[in-house]
Amino acid sequence: MGNKKKKTEDYRQGNHANKRLSDPNKAFLNHVQTQASKMAELMGEKHGEQYIKDAIKEWPHLIKSELEIFGKRKS
């Protein structure tokens, strides 16, 4: 019975360890790329890269490919 109470408390607090986020849609990824490009223009390429890393940190498998796309856009 205590285990059920713990699960209920976790759910109310937003602790959903077993729930996987679906991948972001293309519009979101394009928006992230656009914002990163603007940041790179104003503050340098490293800030643009960091913005991408921060924006999609919930999807670590996408970070490498999005950084590659960002690098190609800057070229």
Secondary structure, 3 states (H helix, E strand, C coil): CHHHHHHHHHHHHCCCCCCCCCCCCHHHHHHHHHHHHHHHHHHCHHHHHHHHHHHCCCCHHHHHHHHHHHHHHHC
